[in-house]
Amino acid sequence: MSEVYVIYGGSFDPPTKAHAALLRELSARFSSVYVVPCKASPFKNGTGASAADRLAMLGMITEGLQNVGIDTFELDREGCDYTYITLGYFRERFPGIKPYLCIGSEMALELERWKRTDYMAENAKLYIVPRPHFPLTSEIVRKIKSLGFDYVAADFSGEEGSSSEVRISVAMGRPDMFLTKPVAEYVVTGKLYRDYCYVNELYARFGMKKSRIEHSFSTALCGVTLAKRACVDPHRAATALLLHDIGKYVTKEEAEKTGVKFDGRIDGMPLPVRHAEIGAEIMRQLLGITDEEVTEAVRWHTTGKPDMTPMEKIVYLADYIEPLRDFPGVDRLRKATEKSIDDGLRAALGNSVRHVGKDGLYPATLEAYEYYKEKK
């Protein structure tokens, strides 16, 4: 066995095109690559597919990579999976050899939350792969060094594709967006990752037009990326993002006929703003979605407001800058968002002021603009 080997762990739920591309790159750079699927991550609430399904799909993306092997250590042991325990296992298996541990740059942000980082730093070097929207900043490097890690930055970048994005693409009927063809076929045949497929029935029920459905899916894909940057649960965010326009083609009177009740403030709202209020109440009263952070993000996604929660910020911003939007200046807003969520938010609010003028703005939007301008 060569002295240079790398460990790459994760839930692989499912293994995506991004995983497949990364493994090809690791295979070309290391003598041996050990892929370690976990059974129970301390940072996730379970998995979507069984261990057998995940192993089968991992086999599909590692096929033909002679120096890449799947190690089931974490699947076979009892209890929660901690990386320091896995490193101890490899230390015993290959004594005297200090491996590399491959992680994405977005995971480097959370290293201080990992258990026994002192043991990890002593027994592994980090191999950090820059991920889209998560550059390896000087702040992250300082954090890595403060924890005692040696690290190497990969000379390639990772690709798009998270478990949340896979679930959204499955609901869109496009599982191959983030999955290789064999894995996509396996997912469809096995009816896996259908968490958000329910929205299609709701879109039909509430008269969503095809263009609005495409916008909702595009907003969801944009928003789950922002959610990860804002440390917001992407699965909860996806609910708000996919349903943010569910009230778009429903009048107040139609909603009331289904049993939804409104307070008096809706009567003073201009029509372009009403759909957000109607949508939030449909979700809360008719669909039984009791997560207030989710319903409030839908309520304020059109106008914004002062002192928004992280969830409210990402739904407002994703709706504003999602990839199908093509108004003049939208690229400038996207670049601002790459710097930070709040920079993007200020730029979007400022754009609304320039486009409509302060006198024509909905009061909550003007209040939000003034609030975040001062907060800068």
Phi, psi and omega in degrees: 000134178290160179288342187256107173221160184228143177252131180231107183252166178163175178280331181049057188234070007260173170289127188254178173301324179297317176299315182299315180295319180296319180295324176297319179294317179296320180300326181281346187246343182235149179294322180220140178236125179249115179267125186238094176288138182268161176264316184215096179288138176292347182256002182227150179269075177078184180238165181271324182247159180290164177300321180297318179295317182294322177295319179299317181289324175299322178300326180291322184273347178260356181301131179090351177266096191296330183259016178248124179234153178259123180252125185264021182309311184289327177291330186275337185271164178269155175090179182288150182269120174241136186299325182297327178292318179296321178296324176298321177297315180290329177297319178289325182289321181232074184298143177083358181244123179267113185278170166268145174245115183274126174222156174280157182298332178291331178284333179298334178296335187251011185304324183294343178276347183285151182278139176054052177295336177296317178293319179299314182296329180285333190245006178201151169259146179274138172243105191258123180260117177299133181249153179307132178075002180230070180296154179280086186281167177297329178297316179295318180300316178300320180295317179300313182293325181294336178271359175090012183275141161272146182212159172231133175273129180298150179268024174215166180247151177284171181251169175291153173137095177245172180297324178295317180294324177299314182297323177292317181294327175296318178297329178285350186080021181231062182297337181282001178297320182237001183240147174295160184302312179299319180291319179300318179295321179296318180296315181294313181298319182275000181054048181265156172058044181262025186307323186252008182295339180299336185294334182295322176293323179291322177300317178293318183298322184256020169068032180291131177285156183303317181296326180287326176295316178299319177298318182296317178295318180295321177297320180295316180296320177294316187289326181292331174293316177296324181300317180296323178291329182267007181058039175255139179304114185294332180288322175292319179298322181300324178299312179296317183293317181290332184252010187297333180251022184296338178264012188299321185245026180243125177280165176301317182295319178295319179295321180295328178295337178271359178105000179282133181248144181237153171273178188293342187293337183295331182292338179267003183271138173295153185304319180297341182265332187302325188298332179290318177295316179297316180298316180298320181284328173299314179298315185286311188269324186265319183267351176071027178275107187264358179287101186297325179298324179289311183292325179291328177296323176290320182300324186252013188289338181271320187259332191071175177196167176295152172052054180287149172288162176305321178297316180296322179298313187288327179290316176301313186288318179298320177298327184283321191242008183307156191302337180279347177288136183222027180287158180302130177094355184294328179295326177296321179292322178294320179294322177297322180292328177297328178290310177192158178299316182292325176297318178296320180296314178298320181294320180293316178296319178297323178297321178296321178297314180294324185284319186257328187090149184300324183290334183265356184282148170296138186308319182297326180291317178296319178297320178295318180300312180295320182297311184281337174294317179291323184294335180300000000 
